[in-house]
């Protein structure tokens, strides 16, 4: 065994102890995921989730979220209010101070505070305090209005004060915070309204009757309050997700059950499209990786539909059985479960592990869905017929699908002729650039690092897979080339372990045609290679829009925002900016330096934070409803710099 020369220098003095909220500021990513825009918005979610927990406990029916003109955010609810009395174990500190300054302190670990909650780690509002340059908490409790202020990093500025009487009969908590620019320096502290609205609307869907109001008071933004309240709950959620699709029938099915401290709620409707959209939640938290509740639902759904089809002689052969994937084609379903002791796998809470929830969901679905099918025979027959058509299409596509699977070296390369591959076979260090057009493809091939970077030029716009079944999809030359190059199959057969490149980079012009091509490619990856997106392997290249001479050096600027920032940094000086029209018009050295060289380029990583929202956006952008698409683009126009995400 080798012993380092300086091994003896490691002692107790080298162990660093971070007190209080210091750990959060030292490693913010551990608590909010990142210090970019996702982490910034996470601060709002943490405060809102506390208010939603009050709603789930039955004490709150209104939450107000306001983006302030000075860059702060205020979240107010009419719940019970954070306890203002002194805690017996914390030297007289009030519940407010403990909640705001002590990690893993809250009313969700036992006792009578909350039977059901989403925030189980008890770090939410204290983390927000730690990462703010200032925070003010106000509590209406016991007829009095209390206030406490914290400075940068969560330092108390005096104790909890009573500043007057609470409005008659009012209880509740108001948290106002200003994110610390030192923490969120990479992408700034400017909240994106649309991102917050999507999350707030989802929370309103999941909590029937809860009213959530959003107001953006910032200059230049839409200052009109937006109100979300859904008395239909998750049934309204399904209607919303299917608004851009053609429903197979008008009814939205619904059933629910409660057993001990667990309850399940399911809403469902089929549409004429070819993708399943099952979105599950546990205590209001999106379980994007599924879990026991999804397993129980899928198994019982398959059994119930097959049982109905056999009983009505809708299948040709007695022993014929529809597969789950055929039954789920075109299904939009929301599964919402609540339980007192949820077991989530991983810090991201992406997968529910409670075995008892699988049993309850399976029993409930078998019974209640069976009843629904009997009570709605017309809709039941439509579902069975769609599943039979899906089974036929799957059978027809099997041969084409097999042809696209990556071949082993013994079977031949099986690579598309237009692919210029890299020499390395270590997927972790290789990149695939998908380039629009042969001209840009030629430049990219010259500019690339041949050991680690592969180039696949595509001609024109690929098939819109949102409107095509897999058998038609695989007849498209561009789709076939993509599948062969990536090498891991597609659809249900996609195997993330077999991908040939760990970075798949879309490189298209910054014009309307380029945006359309990016959208088509992202739709394809999201629908047919979803794990590729979920695991963070898909990127969008960011070719610069402007070039400028600075002394004897040429600088490149990504977009208009970067150009304005450059002018602000060089105030009083005059510059002439060149506009780069497209990838094909850049010489290969310029393309390499600005867009492909890992030490100089900027890549935008594509991620799927909320699968239900991504599903909806994909359907709106690539579906048949022109008016919905127009409204979506118009409402997002002011946030155009985020449209690629």
Buried (B, 14 or more C-beta within 10 A) or exposed (E): EEEEEEEEEEEEEEEEEEEBBBBBBEEBEEBBBBBBBBBBBBBBBBBBBBBBBBBBBEBBBBBBBBBBEEBBBBBBBBBBBBBBEBBEEBEEBBBBBBBBBBBEBBBBEEEEBBBBBBBBBBBBBBBBBBBBBBBBBBBBBEEBBBBBBBEBBBBBEEEBEBEEEBEEEEBBBBBBBBBBEEBBEEBEBEBBBEBBBBBBBBBBBBBBEBBBBBBBBBEEBEEEEBEBBBEBBBBBBBBBBBBBBEBBBEBBBBBBBEEEEBBBBBBBBBBEBBBBBBBBBBBBBBBBBBBBBBBBBBBBBBBBBBBBBBEEEBBEEEEEBBBBBBBBBBBBBBBBBBBEEBBBEEEEBBBBBBEBBBBBBBBBBBBBBBEBBEEBEEBBBBBBEBBBBBBEBBEBBEEBBEEBBBBEEEEEEBBBEBBBBBEBEEBEEBBBBBBBBEBBBBBBBBBBBBEBBBBBBBEEBBBBBBEBBBBBBBEBEBBBBBBBBBBBBBBEBBEBEEBBBBBBBBBBBBEEBBBBBBBBBBBBBBBBBBBBBBEEBBBBBBBBBBBBEEEEEEBBBBBEEBBEEBBEEEEEEEEEBEEBEBBBEBEBEBBBBBBBBEEEBBBBEBEBBBBBBBBBBBBBBBBBBEEBBEEBEEEBEBEEEEBBB
